Amino acid sequence: MYVLVQRQTVRDADRDCLIVRRSDLMENMVESQDFKVDVVYVSSQLITLATPQTNYSTRGGLSLFNNPIMHLDERQQQVCALDIDYIKRRLALDTHKFHRDAIINAVQAMIIDFFDFHATLHAEDEAVSQQHSVLMNNFLSMLERGDYRRHRELGYYADRLCVTSKYLSEVSKRISGFSTAYWIARYTSLDIARLLHAKQLTFTEIMDLFGFSSESYFSRYVHKHLGASPSSFAE
């Protein structure tokens, strides 16, 4: 998994910050002539090393998954521009004896600023316990690695996290505002939509990949979560 951070200027208007947790979701993006963009790709390993030890990352990350664009004010725009410029400067200093540590430090500063942007924009102030944060992160890690392709039942995740289904649902609802079923369906539907748009696999191959027992069940699932039939993506 890769995290993509994008700062864009649309016709010299206000800058927005777009954060995407998976680089494969950017495959269908195309270049436009009416905006400038700065892009920073960060590996998941580096994100793990650079993310501060704060439970806010869980709540902020979940919110950004649903709403990946942050509309920044003038002060935030300046801070974001400084963060990106600093990372560029640090990357260029490749003879630095502690180059790796310097890059981690630069990325961490950017992440902390993003936490500040998000907390200011969404006024998130409810405390999240370390126990709940770890549980939610572990649940999301299972989804990130693709377990949803074969397991969309809540009990599967609860059993492997050594909690009850009810408890996992309560934690998910408290931290993210959504149920575990929502997150399982969200990851599944986004992945299916990406594969349908790519047109590299047939409907039957996609259906088999996700373990759907019949074409009718697959069609109903796609229509329910994506609002269209699988065949409509081929048009």
N, C-alpha and C positions, 0 to 999 in steps of 0.2 A: 504494500500500500504506500502511496505517496501523497503528500499534502501539497497542494498548489496554492500559492498566495498571489493574488493578482490585484494590482492597483491600476485603475484605468481613468482616463480623462476622455469624456465624450463631448466632442465639439467645444472643448475648453470649459465645460460645465463642471459641476461639483465632482470630486473624485469619490469613487466607491471602492470598497475592499471586498474581494470575492475569495472565499476560502473553500477549497474542495478537498475532501479527505482521500479521494481515490482518483489517481491520474487517468484511469481508463474511462471515467465519466466525461473526460474532455476530448475524447477521440473525434467527436462529430462537430467540434467547434471550428469555425472558419475565420479567416482574417478579414477585417473590414478596413476601409480606408478612412473612416471618419472618427477614429479614436486612437490614442496612444496607450500603450500598456507596458507595465513593468511586471515581470513574472519571476517568482522565486520558487523553485522546486526543492522540496526537502524530504529526504527519505524518512520512513517511519522510525528507523533506528535512531536517527539524529533527533527527531521530535521527542522520542522517549528520553534521550539523554538531556535534552534542553528544557523540557517542560518542568516548571517549578513544582515543588512539592506542596501543592495546594489543591483542595478538593474542588475548587472552582472550575478546573479544567473539564470535569465531567459534565457539569451543567452547561457550561459554555459550548463545549463540543457538541452536545446533543442539540442545542438550539441552533448552532451553525449548520448542522446536518439538515435541518428543516428550512432554515433561512440563511443561506450561505453568503448573502450580500449584506455588508454593513455600510450604511450611508454616513460618511464621516463629515464632521464640521471642520471649520478652518484650522483649529488647533490640532485636531486629530489627523487631518491631512498632512500637516507639517511633520508631526511625529512619525507617521507612516513613511513619509518620504525620507526622513532621516534614518529610520531603521533600514530601509532597503539600500540606501546609499552606503551605510556603514557596513552592511553585509558584503556589498560589492567591493568595498575597499579592503576588507579583511580577506576576501577570496583572492584578491590580487597579490597579497603579501604572502606568497607561497613559500618563501625562504625563511619565514618566521619560525624560530625553534619550537614554538608552542602553537603552531598554526591550527591544529585540530581543536585545542582548548579555546583558542580565540574565536573560532567559528561557532562553537557551542555557546559561548558567552554572547555572541552577537545575535544568534537565533533566539536564545532565551530572553534577551531584552525585547526582541520583537514580539514574542509570545506574551510577555508580561504586558506590553502595551496593548495587544489585542484583547487581553483579559479586561484591561481598563476600559477600552472602547466598548466592549460588549456589556460590561457591568453598568457603564454610564447610560448606554442606549436602552438597555432593558431593565435597569434598576433592580437587578437580582441581588437580594440581600438575605435570603433564607439560607441558614446554615445547613450544610450537608455533612453528615458524619463520615469519618474515615471508613467505617465498616460498609456503609451504604455505597460510598464512592467506589470502593474496591469491587464490591459485588456487581455494580452496574458496569464498570469497566471490563470485568471478566465476561459478563454477558455479551457486551458489544464486541469483545475480542473474538468470541465464538462466531458471531455474525460476520465480522470482518474476514475471517478465514474461510467463510463460505459454507458453514454448517447448515444454513437455511436451505441449501439446494436439496438436501435429503431429509432434513428434520425441521418441520414447521409447527410441531406440537410443543406447547409450553413445558410439559413434563420432562421432555428430553433435556432442556436447558437447566431446569430446576434440579433434576437428579444429579447432573454433572457438577453443579455448583453447590451441592449438598444443602439445599434449602427447599422449602415447600413452594409449590407453584403460587400459592396465595401470597407468600412473603415476597417472592421475586416480583410479582405484579405490583404489590404495594410500594416497593422500593422504586420500581420503574416509574410509577405514577407520580410519586413524590418528587423524584429528581427531574424527570423530563416532562411531566404533565401528560404522558401517554403510556398506555399499557404495553406490556411485553409483546402482545399479539400485534400491536401496531408496528413495532420495530421489526418484528420478523417479516410481516407483510411488506413493509417499506423496503427493506433490503432485497427481498425476493422480487418485488415488482420492478424496482429500478434495474436489477440485473437482467430480468426478462426483457424489459423495454430496450436495454442496450443491445442485447443479442438479436432481438427482432429488427432493430434499426440497422444493425451491421449486416444482416442478410448473409452471413457466412455459414449459418446452420439452418437446416430445415425445421419446420414446426415440430416434426416428429423427434428430431435430434434434441431440440430444446426441451420438449416435453419429457423425454427420457432422462435428460441431464438433471432435471428437477424432480424426477420420480413421480410424475403425474400418471395415474392409472389409466386414463383414457383421454382422447382428444376433446370430448365434450366437457370433462372436468377442467382440463387445461383452458379451454375457451371461456368457460364461466369464470375461472379465476382471473384471467387476463381482463375480461370485460369488467369485472367487479372492481379491480384495483387500478386499472389503467383507463377505464372508460371507453374501450374500443375492442373489437375482435382482433385476434392475432393476424388474420388475413389483411386487415386494414393497414398494417405496418409495411406490407409489401407493395403498397400502391405508390 
